[in-house]
Amino acid sequence: MENDQLIKADELSIQEVTRQVNLIQELMKQVMKEGEHYGKIPGFENKPSLRKAGAEKLALTFRLRPEFVITKSELSNHHREYEIVCKIFHISTGKYFGEGVGSASTMEAKYRYRTGPTESTGKQVPKEYWNLRGKNPAAAKELIGGDGFIPKKNESGNWEIFIRGDKVEHDNPADYYNTVIKIAKKRAFVDAILTTTAASDIFIEDAEDLDEKSSDKIIEDIITACGNLNELETMWNKINSVTKKRKQILKSAEDKNSTDQKINQAADELFKPEPGTEKVNG
């Protein structure tokens, strides 16, 4: 009987539950920004994924604080896995609200492997490829040899068919120890906040780190996004230009004689808008 009274004392009324849901929805509309606090995932357009920044806003709103319990596991070949439990407490009362879990490992494909070098076949990309890739991407891919081949510019600037690089294991998993523990911590925190605020009907868990693309895949996406060969040439030239400018900035940063002013000027030049694209006030 006493336990039943304690449980009843802790129950939320329907009005209180409704208020909490409305508060989350208003927070999303008025404070959160798409791409920063939450994101959209293909196939889940009606339910955005909650990102770490968004989870932090929910924690601030409901006055919640996290505590983390970290378990580290040493795997073969110097790989490592972190399992983290995130416990959520109310800041004012210290009351325990619930918990979430998350894990990450250097054995995950995006940390374990890198894409090896590509190899030119010496064959030019046929004109039919550019006409087909927008209408029938599968047929266009078969035209250049299938999944193992990609279109890419050679050193002379001409489009050739290249053999896609094989996946190669990173030789130093320790490079990603700090990354995977932060990813595990983020996954646990987001899971905990979704659970304790009952926001799973509004958000799904953050998936921004689940689809890290290889450079070859990014090239394929750029090719697909461009409407024709002229657009692709323009985009390719822009990428090359940005890459060269980025190298100049890095070189300036490494040069002991470079001042902060010179480095900032180089960075400003990198992000300088093209003629005719400047915004006009008024």
ChimeraX attribute file (.defattr): number of C-alpha atoms within 10 A of each C-alpha:
attribute: neighborCount
match mode: 1-to-1
recipient: residues
	/A:1	6
	/A:2	7
	/A:3	8
	/A:4	8
	/A:5	10
	/A:6	10
	/A:7	10
	/A:8	10
	/A:9	9
	/A:10	8
	/A:11	11
	/A:12	10
	/A:13	9
	/A:14	9
	/A:15	9
	/A:16	11
	/A:17	13
	/A:18	11
	/A:19	12
	/A:20	16
	/A:21	17
	/A:22	12
	/A:23	15
	/A:24	18
	/A:25	15
	/A:26	12
	/A:27	16
	/A:28	18
	/A:29	11
	/A:30	8
	/A:31	11
	/A:32	17
	/A:33	14
	/A:34	15
	/A:35	12
	/A:36	12
	/A:37	20
	/A:38	25
	/A:39	20
	/A:40	19
	/A:41	15
	/A:42	7
	/A:43	7
	/A:44	11
	/A:45	10
	/A:46	11
	/A:47	17
	/A:48	20
	/A:49	25
	/A:50	28
	/A:51	25
	/A:52	22
	/A:53	16
	/A:54	24
	/A:55	23
	/A:56	17
	/A:57	18
	/A:58	22
	/A:59	24
	/A:60	12
	/A:61	12
	/A:62	16
	/A:63	13
	/A:64	23
	/A:65	19
	/A:66	20
	/A:67	12
	/A:68	16
	/A:69	11
	/A:70	16
	/A:71	11
	/A:72	13
	/A:73	12
	/A:74	11
	/A:75	12
	/A:76	8
	/A:77	9
	/A:78	11
	/A:79	19
	/A:80	20
	/A:81	20
	/A:82	21
	/A:83	20
	/A:84	25
	/A:85	23
	/A:86	25
	/A:87	21
	/A:88	24
	/A:89	20
	/A:90	15
	/A:91	15
	/A:92	9
	/A:93	9
	/A:94	11
	/A:95	11
	/A:96	14
	/A:97	16
	/A:98	15
	/A:99	22
	/A:100	22
	/A:101	20
	/A:102	21
	/A:103	21
	/A:104	22
	/A:105	26
	/A:106	25
	/A:107	17
	/A:108	13
	/A:109	12
	/A:110	16
	/A:111	20
	/A:112	18
	/A:113	18
	/A:114	16
	/A:115	16
	/A:116	12
	/A:117	11
	/A:118	16
	/A:119	14
	/A:120	17
	/A:121	11
	/A:122	11
	/A:123	12
	/A:124	17
	/A:125	19
	/A:126	15
	/A:127	9
	/A:128	12
	/A:129	18
	/A:130	18
	/A:131	15
	/A:132	15
	/A:133	18
	/A:134	16
	/A:135	10
	/A:136	11
	/A:137	15
	/A:138	13
	/A:139	15
	/A:140	19
	/A:141	18
	/A:142	13
	/A:143	16
	/A:144	22
	/A:145	14
	/A:146	13
	/A:147	11
	/A:148	13
	/A:149	21
	/A:150	23
	/A:151	23
	/A:152	22
	/A:153	15
	/A:154	15
	/A:155	7
	/A:156	6
	/A:157	9
	/A:158	10
	/A:159	16
	/A:160	19
	/A:161	22
	/A:162	23
	/A:163	20
	/A:164	20
	/A:165	16
	/A:166	13
	/A:167	14
	/A:168	12
	/A:169	15
	/A:170	15
	/A:171	11
	/A:172	13
	/A:173	18
	/A:174	13
	/A:175	12
	/A:176	17
	/A:177	18
	/A:178	9
	/A:179	15
	/A:180	22
	/A:181	23
	/A:182	16
	/A:183	18
	/A:184	21
	/A:185	26
	/A:186	23
	/A:187	26
	/A:188	24
	/A:189	29
	/A:190	28
	/A:191	24
	/A:192	25
	/A:193	31
	/A:194	22
	/A:195	16
	/A:196	20
	/A:197	18
	/A:198	15
	/A:199	17
	/A:200	16
	/A:201	9
	/A:202	16
	/A:203	19
	/A:204	21
	/A:205	20
	/A:206	23
	/A:207	16
	/A:208	16
	/A:209	10
	/A:210	9
	/A:211	8
	/A:212	12
	/A:213	11
	/A:214	14
	/A:215	11
	/A:216	17
	/A:217	13
	/A:218	12
	/A:219	16
	/A:220	14
	/A:221	12
	/A:222	13
	/A:223	22
	/A:224	15
	/A:225	12
	/A:226	15
	/A:227	13
	/A:228	14
	/A:229	13
	/A:230	10
	/A:231	13
	/A:232	17
	/A:233	14
	/A:234	11
	/A:235	15
	/A:236	15
	/A:237	12
	/A:238	12
	/A:239	12
	/A:240	11
	/A:241	12
	/A:242	14
	/A:243	13
	/A:244	12
	/A:245	17
	/A:246	16
	/A:247	11
	/A:248	16
	/A:249	21
	/A:250	13
	/A:251	13
	/A:252	19
	/A:253	17
	/A:254	11
	/A:255	11
	/A:256	8
	/A:257	9
	/A:258	12
	/A:259	12
	/A:260	11
	/A:261	9
	/A:262	14
	/A:263	19
	/A:264	14
	/A:265	12
	/A:266	19
	/A:267	17
	/A:268	12
	/A:269	14
	/A:270	17
	/A:271	10
	/A:272	11
	/A:273	11
	/A:274	7
	/A:275	6
	/A:276	7
	/A:277	8
	/A:278	9
	/A:279	7
	/A:280	6
	/A:281	4
	/A:282	3
